Amino acid sequence: MKALLFYQQSELGVAEIELGQLERKLDEDRLPIEKIDVESRRGSEMAESYAIMVAPALVLLREDGVAQAAWQSDLPTNDQLQSAIGYI
């Protein structure tokens, strides 16, 4: 499993703390994290391919690359994340 963490560099501010907490939680669960700036060309293309309309967003991918769980704007709580990780 892999986590794609979409963010918008120009609007990090307060969200930076929340993103940092989420990154630490994913690291504890030993999930590889790919951070993607939606303002970059590649990031914009990836966001479009996963139907990400609002950043921050998190997409959990299965080993075969299929998106299994996603959150936009409001990032998952620890319980939601654990439930999704257990499901995958």
PDB file of N, CA, C and O in Angstrom:
ATOM      1  N   MET A   1       0.831  -1.165   0.000  1.00  0.00           N
ATOM      2  CA  MET A   1       0.000   0.000   0.000  1.00  0.00           C
ATOM      3  C   MET A   1       0.888   1.244   0.000  1.00  0.00           C
ATOM      4  O   MET A   1       2.012   1.236   0.501  1.00  0.00           O
ATOM      5  N   LYS A   2       0.341   2.309  -0.580  1.00  0.00           N
ATOM      6  CA  LYS A   2       1.074   3.565  -0.694  1.00  0.00           C
ATOM      7  C   LYS A   2       0.096   4.712  -0.461  1.00  0.00           C
ATOM      8  O   LYS A   2      -1.089   4.598  -0.776  1.00  0.00           O
ATOM      9  N   ALA A   3       0.588   5.803   0.084  1.00  0.00           N
ATOM     10  CA  ALA A   3      -0.228   6.990   0.320  1.00  0.00           C
ATOM     11  C   ALA A   3       0.230   8.122  -0.582  1.00  0.00           C
ATOM     12  O   ALA A   3       1.424   8.413  -0.668  1.00  0.00           O
ATOM     13  N   LEU A   4      -0.720   8.761  -1.256  1.00  0.00           N
ATOM     14  CA  LEU A   4      -0.447   9.966  -2.033  1.00  0.00           C
ATOM     15  C   LEU A   4      -1.016  11.133  -1.249  1.00  0.00           C
ATOM     16  O   LEU A   4      -2.218  11.190  -0.988  1.00  0.00           O
ATOM     17  N   LEU A   5      -0.162  12.053  -0.881  1.00  0.00           N
ATOM     18  CA  LEU A   5      -0.571  13.211  -0.088  1.00  0.00           C
ATOM     19  C   LEU A   5      -0.491  14.454  -0.975  1.00  0.00           C
ATOM     20  O   LEU A   5       0.596  14.951  -1.273  1.00  0.00           O
ATOM     21  N   PHE A   6      -1.650  14.942  -1.387  1.00  0.00           N
ATOM     22  CA  PHE A   6      -1.729  16.115  -2.251  1.00  0.00           C
ATOM     23  C   PHE A   6      -1.804  17.366  -1.386  1.00  0.00           C
ATOM     24  O   PHE A   6      -2.563  17.416  -0.419  1.00  0.00           O
ATOM     25  N   TYR A   7      -1.015  18.375  -1.738  1.00  0.00           N
ATOM     26  CA  TYR A   7      -1.027  19.625  -0.984  1.00  0.00           C
ATOM     27  C   TYR A   7      -0.819  20.782  -1.943  1.00  0.00           C
ATOM     28  O   TYR A   7      -0.444  20.581  -3.099  1.00  0.00           O
ATOM     29  N   GLN A   8      -1.060  21.980  -1.468  1.00  0.00           N
ATOM     30  CA  GLN A   8      -0.883  23.188  -2.263  1.00  0.00           C
ATOM     31  C   GLN A   8       0.147  24.054  -1.551  1.00  0.00           C
ATOM     32  O   GLN A   8      -0.145  24.656  -0.517  1.00  0.00           O
ATOM     33  N   GLN A   9       1.331  24.114  -2.099  1.00  0.00           N
ATOM     34  CA  GLN A   9       2.462  24.794  -1.464  1.00  0.00           C
ATOM     35  C   GLN A   9       2.124  26.226  -1.061  1.00  0.00           C
ATOM     36  O   GLN A   9       2.517  26.673   0.017  1.00  0.00           O
ATOM     37  N   SER A  10       1.411  26.939  -1.901  1.00  0.00           N
ATOM     38  CA  SER A  10       1.140  28.351  -1.624  1.00  0.00           C
ATOM     39  C   SER A  10       0.150  28.558  -0.478  1.00  0.00           C
ATOM     40  O   SER A  10       0.020  29.676   0.021  1.00  0.00           O
ATOM     41  N   GLU A  11      -0.550  27.505  -0.051  1.00  0.00           N
ATOM     42  CA  GLU A  11      -1.545  27.657   0.997  1.00  0.00           C
ATOM     43  C   GLU A  11      -1.293  26.737   2.188  1.00  0.00           C
ATOM     44  O   GLU A  11      -2.243  26.329   2.857  1.00  0.00           O
ATOM     45  N   LEU A  12      -0.049  26.407   2.463  1.00  0.00           N
ATOM     46  CA  LEU A  12       0.227  25.491   3.562  1.00  0.00           C
ATOM     47  C   LEU A  12      -0.152  26.090   4.906  1.00  0.00           C
ATOM     48  O   LEU A  12      -1.084  25.594   5.540  1.00  0.00           O
ATOM     49  N   GLY A  13       0.510  27.109   5.360  1.00  0.00           N
ATOM     50  CA  GLY A  13       0.185  27.778   6.617  1.00  0.00           C
ATOM     51  C   GLY A  13      -0.191  26.841   7.750  1.00  0.00           C
ATOM     52  O   GLY A  13       0.597  25.981   8.145  1.00  0.00           O
ATOM     53  N   VAL A  14      -1.413  27.013   8.274  1.00  0.00           N
ATOM     54  CA  VAL A  14      -1.911  26.231   9.400  1.00  0.00           C
ATOM     55  C   VAL A  14      -2.040  24.752   9.019  1.00  0.00           C
ATOM     56  O   VAL A  14      -1.831  23.879   9.861  1.00  0.00           O
ATOM     57  N   ALA A  15      -2.378  24.469   7.779  1.00  0.00           N
ATOM     58  CA  ALA A  15      -2.548  23.081   7.335  1.00  0.00           C
ATOM     59  C   ALA A  15      -1.244  22.304   7.455  1.00  0.00           C
ATOM     60  O   ALA A  15      -1.258  21.074   7.500  1.00  0.00           O
ATOM     61  N   GLU A  16      -0.128  23.005   7.508  1.00  0.00           N
ATOM     62  CA  GLU A  16       1.175  22.354   7.612  1.00  0.00           C
ATOM     63  C   GLU A  16       1.276  21.491   8.871  1.00  0.00           C
ATOM     64  O   GLU A  16       1.871  20.414   8.837  1.00  0.00           O
ATOM     65  N   ILE A  17       0.710  21.949   9.957  1.00  0.00           N
ATOM     66  CA  ILE A  17       0.728  21.187  11.213  1.00  0.00           C
ATOM     67  C   ILE A  17      -0.079  19.906  11.041  1.00  0.00           C
ATOM     68  O   ILE A  17       0.374  18.822  11.407  1.00  0.00           O
ATOM     69  N   GLU A  18      -1.282  20.044  10.479  1.00  0.00           N
ATOM     70  CA  GLU A  18      -2.151  18.887  10.262  1.00  0.00           C
ATOM     71  C   GLU A  18      -1.501  17.886   9.299  1.00  0.00           C
ATOM     72  O   GLU A  18      -1.573  16.676   9.518  1.00  0.00           O
ATOM     73  N   LEU A  19      -0.875  18.383   8.249  1.00  0.00           N
ATOM     74  CA  LEU A  19      -0.195  17.499   7.296  1.00  0.00           C
ATOM     75  C   LEU A  19       0.981  16.790   7.958  1.00  0.00           C
ATOM     76  O   LEU A  19       1.222  15.611   7.698  1.00  0.00           O
ATOM     77  N   GLY A  20       1.707  17.495   8.805  1.00  0.00           N
ATOM     78  CA  GLY A  20       2.824  16.893   9.525  1.00  0.00           C
ATOM     79  C   GLY A  20       2.371  15.765  10.437  1.00  0.00           C
ATOM     80  O   GLY A  20       3.020  14.722  10.519  1.00  0.00           O
ATOM     81  N   GLN A  21       1.260  15.979  11.117  1.00  0.00           N
ATOM     82  CA  GLN A  21       0.710  14.939  11.991  1.00  0.00           C
ATOM     83  C   GLN A  21       0.288  13.720  11.171  1.00  0.00           C
ATOM     84  O   GLN A  21       0.534  12.581  11.569  1.00  0.00           O
ATOM     85  N   LEU A  22      -0.342  13.963  10.038  1.00  0.00           N
ATOM     86  CA  LEU A  22      -0.768  12.865   9.174  1.00  0.00           C
ATOM     87  C   LEU A  22       0.439  12.097   8.632  1.00  0.00           C
ATOM     88  O   LEU A  22       0.428  10.867   8.581  1.00  0.00           O
ATOM     89  N   GLU A  23       1.463  12.818   8.235  1.00  0.00           N
ATOM     90  CA  GLU A  23       2.686  12.162   7.739  1.00  0.00           C
ATOM     91  C   GLU A  23       3.304  11.274   8.813  1.00  0.00           C
ATOM     92  O   GLU A  23       3.719  10.151   8.526  1.00  0.00           O
ATOM     93  N   ARG A  24       3.367  11.772  10.055  1.00  0.00           N
ATOM     94  CA  ARG A  24       3.922  10.959  11.143  1.00  0.00           C
ATOM     95  C   ARG A  24       3.088   9.700  11.373  1.00  0.00           C
ATOM     96  O   ARG A  24       3.637   8.624  11.610  1.00  0.00           O
ATOM     97  N   LYS A  25       1.764   9.833  11.303  1.00  0.00           N
ATOM     98  CA  LYS A  25       0.877   8.686  11.490  1.00  0.00           C
ATOM     99  C   LYS A  25       1.094   7.662  10.378  1.00  0.00           C
ATOM    100  O   LYS A  25       1.169   6.464  10.654  1.00  0.00           O
ATOM    101  N   LEU A  26       1.193   8.105   9.141  1.00  0.00           N
ATOM    102  CA  LEU A  26       1.429   7.193   8.025  1.00  0.00           C
ATOM    103  C   LEU A  26       2.792   6.522   8.149  1.00  0.00           C
ATOM    104  O   LEU A  26       2.953   5.349   7.813  1.00  0.00           O
ATOM    105  N   ASP A  27       3.765   7.280   8.634  1.00  0.00           N
ATOM    106  CA  ASP A  27       5.102   6.723   8.839  1.00  0.00           C
ATOM    107  C   ASP A  27       5.068   5.645   9.920  1.00  0.00           C
ATOM    108  O   ASP A  27       5.719   4.609   9.787  1.00  0.00           O
ATOM    109  N   GLU A  28       4.307   5.889  10.993  1.00  0.00           N
ATOM    110  CA  GLU A  28       4.163   4.886  12.058  1.00  0.00           C
ATOM    111  C   GLU A  28       3.554   3.597  11.512  1.00  0.00           C
ATOM    112  O   GLU A  28       3.910   2.499  11.940  1.00  0.00           O
ATOM    113  N   ASP A  29       2.640   3.744  10.568  1.00  0.00           N
ATOM    114  CA  ASP A  29       1.984   2.585   9.954  1.00  0.00           C
ATOM    115  C   ASP A  29       2.815   2.002   8.815  1.00  0.00           C
ATOM    116  O   ASP A  29       2.380   1.080   8.125  1.00  0.00           O
ATOM    117  N   ARG A  30       4.011   2.548   8.628  1.00  0.00           N
ATOM    118  CA  ARG A  30       4.957   2.093   7.621  1.00  0.00           C
ATOM    119  C   ARG A  30       4.404   2.140   6.195  1.00  0.00           C
ATOM    120  O   ARG A  30       4.641   1.250   5.379  1.00  0.00           O
ATOM    121  N   LEU A  31       3.661   3.211   5.933  1.00  0.00           N
ATOM    122  CA  LEU A  31       3.140   3.417   4.586  1.00  0.00           C
ATOM    123  C   LEU A  31       4.049   4.377   3.836  1.00  0.00           C
ATOM    124  O   LEU A  31       4.316   5.476   4.324  1.00  0.00           O
ATOM    125  N   PRO A  32       4.522   3.992   2.675  1.00  0.00           N
ATOM    126  CA  PRO A  32       5.301   4.936   1.873  1.00  0.00           C
ATOM    127  C   PRO A  32       4.402   6.117   1.491  1.00  0.00           C
ATOM    128  O   PRO A  32       3.242   5.942   1.119  1.00  0.00           O
ATOM    129  N   ILE A  33       4.959   7.301   1.590  1.00  0.00           N
ATOM    130  CA  ILE A  33       4.198   8.522   1.299  1.00  0.00           C
ATOM    131  C   ILE A  33       4.838   9.233   0.116  1.00  0.00           C
ATOM    132  O   ILE A  33       6.049   9.450   0.081  1.00  0.00           O
ATOM    133  N   GLU A  34       4.004   9.588  -0.846  1.00  0.00           N
ATOM    134  CA  GLU A  34       4.469  10.435  -1.938  1.00  0.00           C
ATOM    135  C   GLU A  34       3.751  11.766  -1.798  1.00  0.00           C
ATOM    136  O   GLU A  34       2.527  11.832  -1.917  1.00  0.00           O
ATOM    137  N   LYS A  35       4.512  12.831  -1.544  1.00  0.00           N
ATOM    138  CA  LYS A  35       3.935  14.166  -1.404  1.00  0.00           C
ATOM    139  C   LYS A  35       3.881  14.810  -2.787  1.00  0.00           C
ATOM    140  O   LYS A  35       4.858  14.810  -3.535  1.00  0.00           O
ATOM    141  N   ILE A  36       2.703  15.360  -3.102  1.00  0.00           N
ATOM    142  CA  ILE A  36       2.476  15.901  -4.442  1.00  0.00           C
ATOM    143  C   ILE A  36       1.926  17.317  -4.334  1.00  0.00           C
ATOM    144  O   ILE A  36       0.858  17.540  -3.765  1.00  0.00           O
ATOM    145  N   ASP A  37       2.668  18.267  -4.887  1.00  0.00           N
ATOM    146  CA  ASP A  37       2.228  19.661  -4.925  1.00  0.00           C
ATOM    147  C   ASP A  37       1.302  19.828  -6.131  1.00  0.00           C
ATOM    148  O   ASP A  37       1.741  19.701  -7.274  1.00  0.00           O
ATOM    149  N   VAL A  38       0.026  20.111  -5.877  1.00  0.00           N
ATOM    150  CA  VAL A  38      -0.944  20.221  -6.969  1.00  0.00           C
ATOM    151  C   VAL A  38      -0.698  21.439  -7.859  1.00  0.00           C
ATOM    152  O   VAL A  38      -1.305  21.565  -8.922  1.00  0.00           O
ATOM    153  N   GLU A  39       0.186  22.328  -7.430  1.00  0.00           N
ATOM    154  CA  GLU A  39       0.494  23.502  -8.242  1.00  0.00           C
ATOM    155  C   GLU A  39       1.562  23.208  -9.293  1.00  0.00           C
ATOM    156  O   GLU A  39       1.786  24.014 -10.197  1.00  0.00           O
ATOM    157  N   SER A  40       2.216  22.062  -9.175  1.00  0.00           N
ATOM    158  CA  SER A  40       3.202  21.684 -10.195  1.00  0.00           C
ATOM    159  C   SER A  40       2.472  21.014 -11.361  1.00  0.00           C
ATOM    160  O   SER A  40       1.337  20.561 -11.211  1.00  0.00           O
ATOM    161  N   ARG A  41       3.111  20.957 -12.494  1.00  0.00           N
ATOM    162  CA  ARG A  41       2.485  20.341 -13.675  1.00  0.00           C
ATOM    163  C   ARG A  41       2.171  18.868 -13.414  1.00  0.00           C
ATOM    164  O   ARG A  41       1.053  18.415 -13.662  1.00  0.00           O
ATOM    165  N   ARG A  42       3.146  18.129 -12.918  1.00  0.00           N
ATOM    166  CA  ARG A  42       2.953  16.705 -12.622  1.00  0.00           C
ATOM    167  C   ARG A  42       1.875  16.518 -11.560  1.00  0.00           C
ATOM    168  O   ARG A  42       1.016  15.644 -11.677  1.00  0.00           O
ATOM    169  N   GLY A  43       1.933  17.360 -10.512  1.00  0.00           N
ATOM    170  CA  GLY A  43       0.952  17.269  -9.439  1.00  0.00           C
ATOM    171  C   GLY A  43      -0.459  17.552  -9.916  1.00  0.00           C
ATOM    172  O   GLY A  43      -1.410  16.894  -9.495  1.00  0.00           O
ATOM    173  N   SER A  44      -0.590  18.526 -10.791  1.00  0.00           N
ATOM    174  CA  SER A  44      -1.895  18.862 -11.356  1.00  0.00           C
ATOM    175  C   SER A  44      -2.452  17.692 -12.165  1.00  0.00           C
ATOM    176  O   SER A  44      -3.638  17.372 -12.076  1.00  0.00           O
ATOM    177  N   GLU A  45      -1.591  17.063 -12.949  1.00  0.00           N
ATOM    178  CA  GLU A  45      -2.009  15.907 -13.754  1.00  0.00           C
ATOM    179  C   GLU A  45      -2.407  14.732 -12.866  1.00  0.00           C
ATOM    180  O   GLU A  45      -3.405  14.060 -13.126  1.00  0.00           O
ATOM    181  N   MET A  46      -1.622  14.489 -11.817  1.00  0.00           N
ATOM    182  CA  MET A  46      -1.947  13.385 -10.910  1.00  0.00           C
ATOM    183  C   MET A  46      -3.249  13.660 -10.163  1.00  0.00           C
ATOM    184  O   MET A  46      -4.074  12.762  -9.997  1.00  0.00           O
ATOM    185  N   ALA A  47      -3.432  14.903  -9.714  1.00  0.00           N
ATOM    186  CA  ALA A  47      -4.668  15.267  -9.013  1.00  0.00           C
ATOM    187  C   ALA A  47      -5.868  15.032  -9.927  1.00  0.00           C
ATOM    188  O   ALA A  47      -6.893  14.509  -9.491  1.00  0.00           O
ATOM    189  N   GLU A  48      -5.739  15.411 -11.166  1.00  0.00           N
ATOM    190  CA  GLU A  48      -6.830  15.203 -12.119  1.00  0.00           C
ATOM    191  C   GLU A  48      -7.114  13.710 -12.310  1.00  0.00           C
ATOM    192  O   GLU A  48      -8.274  13.304 -12.387  1.00  0.00           O
ATOM    193  N   SER A  49      -6.074  12.906 -12.387  1.00  0.00           N
ATOM    194  CA  SER A  49      -6.277  11.471 -12.615  1.00  0.00           C
ATOM    195  C   SER A  49      -6.950  10.784 -11.432  1.00  0.00           C
ATOM    196  O   SER A  49      -7.585   9.744 -11.609  1.00  0.00           O
ATOM    197  N   TYR A  50      -6.824  11.347 -10.226  1.00  0.00           N
ATOM    198  CA  TYR A  50      -7.487  10.787  -9.046  1.00  0.00           C
ATOM    199  C   TYR A  50      -8.709  11.606  -8.627  1.00  0.00           C
ATOM    200  O   TYR A  50      -9.245  11.413  -7.535  1.00  0.00           O
ATOM    201  N   ALA A  51      -9.147  12.518  -9.493  1.00  0.00           N
ATOM    202  CA  ALA A  51     -10.320  13.366  -9.256  1.00  0.00           C
ATOM    203  C   ALA A  51     -10.182  14.196  -7.979  1.00  0.00           C
ATOM    204  O   ALA A  51     -11.159  14.406  -7.260  1.00  0.00           O
ATOM    205  N   ILE A  52      -8.977  14.661  -7.706  1.00  0.00           N
ATOM    206  CA  ILE A  52      -8.733  15.531  -6.549  1.00  0.00           C
ATOM    207  C   ILE A  52      -9.064  16.959  -6.956  1.00  0.00           C
ATOM    208  O   ILE A  52      -8.450  17.516  -7.866  1.00  0.00           O
ATOM    209  N   MET A  53     -10.039  17.541  -6.272  1.00  0.00           N
ATOM    210  CA  MET A  53     -10.468  18.905  -6.583  1.00  0.00           C
ATOM    211  C   MET A  53     -10.004  19.913  -5.546  1.00  0.00           C
ATOM    212  O   MET A  53      -9.917  21.107  -5.830  1.00  0.00           O
ATOM    213  N   VAL A  54      -9.704  19.427  -4.332  1.00  0.00           N
ATOM    214  CA  VAL A  54      -9.337  20.306  -3.224  1.00  0.00           C
ATOM    215  C   VAL A  54      -8.131  19.718  -2.502  1.00  0.00           C
ATOM    216  O   VAL A  54      -8.070  18.515  -2.249  1.00  0.00           O
ATOM    217  N   ALA A  55      -7.181  20.574  -2.177  1.00  0.00           N
ATOM    218  CA  ALA A  55      -6.031  20.139  -1.388  1.00  0.00           C
ATOM    219  C   ALA A  55      -6.144  20.803  -0.022  1.00  0.00           C
ATOM    220  O   ALA A  55      -6.615  21.936   0.067  1.00  0.00           O
ATOM    221  N   PRO A  56      -5.729  20.135   1.032  1.00  0.00           N
ATOM    222  CA  PRO A  56      -5.010  18.872   1.035  1.00  0.00           C
ATOM    223  C   PRO A  56      -5.957  17.693   0.776  1.00  0.00           C
ATOM    224  O   PRO A  56      -7.162  17.756   1.019  1.00  0.00           O
ATOM    225  N   ALA A  57      -5.354  16.629   0.276  1.00  0.00           N
ATOM    226  CA  ALA A  57      -6.098  15.400   0.010  1.00  0.00           C
ATOM    227  C   ALA A  57      -5.167  14.216   0.232  1.00  0.00           C
ATOM    228  O   ALA A  57      -3.947  14.326   0.106  1.00  0.00           O
ATOM    229  N   LEU A  58      -5.767  13.095   0.560  1.00  0.00           N
ATOM    230  CA  LEU A  58      -5.007  11.875   0.773  1.00  0.00           C
ATOM    231  C   LEU A  58      -5.683  10.753  -0.001  1.00  0.00           C
ATOM    232  O   LEU A  58      -6.898  10.572   0.078  1.00  0.00           O
ATOM    233  N   VAL A  59      -4.880  10.001  -0.753  1.00  0.00           N
ATOM    234  CA  VAL A  59      -5.378   8.837  -1.482  1.00  0.00           C
ATOM    235  C   VAL A  59      -4.542   7.644  -1.046  1.00  0.00           C
ATOM    236  O   VAL A  59      -3.313   7.694  -1.091  1.00  0.00           O
ATOM    237  N   LEU A  60      -5.203   6.577  -0.626  1.00  0.00           N
ATOM    238  CA  LEU A  60      -4.503   5.334  -0.292  1.00  0.00           C
ATOM    239  C   LEU A  60      -4.635   4.387  -1.474  1.00  0.00           C
ATOM    240  O   LEU A  60      -5.735   4.120  -1.957  1.00  0.00           O
ATOM    241  N   LEU A  61      -3.504   3.888  -1.928  1.00  0.00           N
ATOM    242  CA  LEU A  61      -3.473   2.991  -3.082  1.00  0.00           C
ATOM    243  C   LEU A  61      -3.139   1.578  -2.662  1.00  0.00           C
ATOM    244  O   LEU A  61      -2.306   1.362  -1.782  1.00  0.00           O
ATOM    245  N   ARG A  62      -3.788   0.616  -3.291  1.00  0.00           N
ATOM    246  CA  ARG A  62      -3.413  -0.778  -3.104  1.00  0.00           C
ATOM    247  C   ARG A  62      -2.111  -1.018  -3.861  1.00  0.00           C
ATOM    248  O   ARG A  62      -1.647  -0.149  -4.600  1.00  0.00           O
ATOM    249  N   GLU A  63      -1.532  -2.185  -3.678  1.00  0.00           N
ATOM    250  CA  GLU A  63      -0.272  -2.532  -4.340  1.00  0.00           C
ATOM    251  C   GLU A  63      -0.402  -2.492  -5.862  1.00  0.00           C
ATOM    252  O   GLU A  63       0.574  -2.210  -6.558  1.00  0.00           O
ATOM    253  N   ASP A  64      -1.609  -2.773  -6.390  1.00  0.00           N
ATOM    254  CA  ASP A  64      -1.810  -2.762  -7.841  1.00  0.00           C
ATOM    255  C   ASP A  64      -2.099  -1.364  -8.387  1.00  0.00           C
ATOM    256  O   ASP A  64      -2.379  -1.210  -9.576  1.00  0.00           O
ATOM    257  N   GLY A  65      -2.032  -0.339  -7.521  1.00  0.00           N
ATOM    258  CA  GLY A  65      -2.198   1.037  -7.958  1.00  0.00           C
ATOM    259  C   GLY A  65      -3.631   1.548  -7.962  1.00  0.00           C
ATOM    260  O   GLY A  65      -3.870   2.696  -8.337  1.00  0.00           O
ATOM    261  N   VAL A  66      -4.577   0.732  -7.560  1.00  0.00           N
ATOM    262  CA  VAL A  66      -5.981   1.143  -7.506  1.00  0.00           C
ATOM    263  C   VAL A  66      -6.240   1.944  -6.234  1.00  0.00           C
ATOM    264  O   VAL A  66      -5.858   1.537  -5.137  1.00  0.00           O
ATOM    265  N   ALA A  67      -6.901   3.096  -6.404  1.00  0.00           N
ATOM    266  CA  ALA A  67      -7.254   3.918  -5.239  1.00  0.00           C
ATOM    267  C   ALA A  67      -8.309   3.199  -4.418  1.00  0.00           C
ATOM    268  O   ALA A  67      -9.348   2.799  -4.944  1.00  0.00           O
ATOM    269  N   GLN A  68      -8.046   3.035  -3.137  1.00  0.00           N
ATOM    270  CA  GLN A  68      -8.945   2.301  -2.257  1.00  0.00           C
ATOM    271  C   GLN A  68      -9.700   3.208  -1.300  1.00  0.00           C
ATOM    272  O   GLN A  68     -10.829   2.903  -0.913  1.00  0.00           O
ATOM    273  N   ALA A  69      -9.087   4.318  -0.916  1.00  0.00           N
ATOM    274  CA  ALA A  69      -9.728   5.273  -0.013  1.00  0.00           C
ATOM    275  C   ALA A  69      -9.180   6.660  -0.329  1.00  0.00           C
ATOM    276  O   ALA A  69      -8.019   6.809  -0.708  1.00  0.00           O
ATOM    277  N   ALA A  70     -10.034   7.677  -0.168  1.00  0.00           N
ATOM    278  CA  ALA A  70      -9.589   9.042  -0.461  1.00  0.00           C
ATOM    279  C   ALA A  70     -10.338  10.039   0.424  1.00  0.00           C
ATOM    280  O   ALA A  70     -11.502   9.841   0.770  1.00  0.00           O
ATOM    281  N   TRP A  71      -9.641  11.100   0.774  1.00  0.00           N
ATOM    282  CA  TRP A  71     -10.207  12.194   1.543  1.00  0.00           C
ATOM    283  C   TRP A  71      -9.737  13.494   0.905  1.00  0.00           C
ATOM    284  O   TRP A  71      -8.581  13.611   0.499  1.00  0.00           O
ATOM    285  N   GLN A  72     -10.635  14.468   0.817  1.00  0.00           N
ATOM    286  CA  GLN A  72     -10.284  15.777   0.289  1.00  0.00           C
ATOM    287  C   GLN A  72     -10.718  16.853   1.270  1.00  0.00           C
ATOM    288  O   GLN A  72     -11.751  16.731   1.930  1.00  0.00           O
ATOM    289  N   SER A  73      -9.937  17.881   1.356  1.00  0.00           N
ATOM    290  CA  SER A  73     -10.182  19.027   2.227  1.00  0.00           C
ATOM    291  C   SER A  73     -10.075  18.637   3.701  1.00  0.00           C
ATOM    292  O   SER A  73      -9.148  19.077   4.380  1.00  0.00           O
ATOM    293  N   ASP A  74     -10.998  17.826   4.210  1.00  0.00           N
ATOM    294  CA  ASP A  74     -10.902  17.332   5.578  1.00  0.00           C
ATOM    295  C   ASP A  74     -10.136  16.018   5.557  1.00  0.00           C
ATOM    296  O   ASP A  74     -10.624  15.021   5.025  1.00  0.00           O
ATOM    297  N   LEU A  75      -8.948  16.014   6.127  1.00  0.00           N
ATOM    298  CA  LEU A  75      -8.128  14.806   6.136  1.00  0.00           C
ATOM    299  C   LEU A  75      -8.699  13.803   7.136  1.00  0.00           C
ATOM    300  O   LEU A  75      -9.447  14.190   8.034  1.00  0.00           O
ATOM    301  N   PRO A  76      -8.361  12.535   6.997  1.00  0.00           N
ATOM    302  CA  PRO A  76      -8.967  11.512   7.850  1.00  0.00           C
ATOM    303  C   PRO A  76      -8.546  11.618   9.304  1.00  0.00           C
ATOM    304  O   PRO A  76      -7.446  12.066   9.629  1.00  0.00           O
ATOM    305  N   THR A  77      -9.452  11.195  10.164  1.00  0.00           N
ATOM    306  CA  THR A  77      -9.112  11.070  11.575  1.00  0.00           C
ATOM    307  C   THR A  77      -8.281   9.795  11.727  1.00  0.00           C
ATOM    308  O   THR A  77      -8.187   8.999  10.793  1.00  0.00           O
ATOM    309  N   ASN A  78      -7.688   9.605  12.888  1.00  0.00           N
ATOM    310  CA  ASN A  78      -6.915   8.381  13.124  1.00  0.00           C
ATOM    311  C   ASN A  78      -7.790   7.141  12.966  1.00  0.00           C
ATOM    312  O   ASN A  78      -7.350   6.136  12.407  1.00  0.00           O
ATOM    313  N   ASP A  79      -9.028   7.209  13.458  1.00  0.00           N
ATOM    314  CA  ASP A  79      -9.931   6.064  13.341  1.00  0.00           C
ATOM    315  C   ASP A  79     -10.268   5.760  11.881  1.00  0.00           C
ATOM    316  O   ASP A  79     -10.279   4.598  11.473  1.00  0.00           O
ATOM    317  N   GLN A  80     -10.541   6.796  11.102  1.00  0.00           N
ATOM    318  CA  GLN A  80     -10.841   6.593   9.680  1.00  0.00           C
ATOM    319  C   GLN A  80      -9.638   6.002   8.953  1.00  0.00           C
ATOM    320  O   GLN A  80      -9.782   5.113   8.114  1.00  0.00           O
ATOM    321  N   LEU A  81      -8.475   6.495   9.279  1.00  0.00           N
ATOM    322  CA  LEU A  81      -7.258   6.011   8.652  1.00  0.00           C
ATOM    323  C   LEU A  81      -7.005   4.548   9.014  1.00  0.00           C
ATOM    324  O   LEU A  81      -6.688   3.736   8.144  1.00  0.00           O
ATOM    325  N   GLN A  82      -7.144   4.217  10.283  1.00  0.00           N
ATOM    326  CA  GLN A  82      -6.943   2.829  10.711  1.00  0.00           C
ATOM    327  C   GLN A  82      -7.947   1.891  10.048  1.00  0.00           C
ATOM    328  O   GLN A  82      -7.598   0.779   9.653  1.00  0.00           O
ATOM    329  N   SER A  83      -9.181   2.339   9.930  1.00  0.00           N
ATOM    330  CA  SER A  83     -10.214   1.534   9.284  1.00  0.00           C
ATOM    331  C   SER A  83      -9.854   1.286   7.820  1.00  0.00           C
ATOM    332  O   SER A  83      -9.997   0.166   7.330  1.00  0.00           O
ATOM    333  N   ALA A  84      -9.395   2.309   7.127  1.00  0.00           N
ATOM    334  CA  ALA A  84      -9.029   2.184   5.714  1.00  0.00           C
ATOM    335  C   ALA A  84      -7.787   1.302   5.546  1.00  0.00           C
ATOM    336  O   ALA A  84      -7.726   0.486   4.626  1.00  0.00           O
ATOM    337  N   ILE A  85      -6.811   1.462   6.421  1.00  0.00           N
ATOM    338  CA  ILE A  85      -5.590   0.664   6.328  1.00  0.00           C
ATOM    339  C   ILE A  85      -5.911  -0.803   6.602  1.00  0.00           C
ATOM    340  O   ILE A  85      -5.374  -1.694   5.944  1.00  0.00           O
ATOM    341  N   GLY A  86      -6.783  -1.049   7.570  1.00  0.00           N
ATOM    342  CA  GLY A  86      -7.179  -2.414   7.863  1.00  0.00           C
ATOM    343  C   GLY A  86      -7.924  -3.043   6.710  1.00  0.00           C
ATOM    344  O   GLY A  86      -7.827  -4.249   6.484  1.00  0.00           O
ATOM    345  N   TYR A  87      -8.669  -2.231   5.980  1.00  0.00           N
ATOM    346  CA  TYR A  87      -9.454  -2.713   4.850  1.00  0.00           C
ATOM    347  C   TYR A  87      -8.567  -3.105   3.689  1.00  0.00           C
ATOM    348  O   TYR A  87      -8.849  -4.067   2.974  1.00  0.00           O
ATOM    349  N   ILE A  88      -7.483  -2.347   3.504  1.00  0.00           N
ATOM    350  CA  ILE A  88      -6.571  -2.603   2.399  1.00  0.00           C
ATOM    351  C   ILE A  88      -5.646  -3.710   2.809  1.00  0.00           C
ATOM    352  O   ILE A  88      -4.777  -4.107   2.032  1.00  0.00           O
TER     353      ILE A  88
END
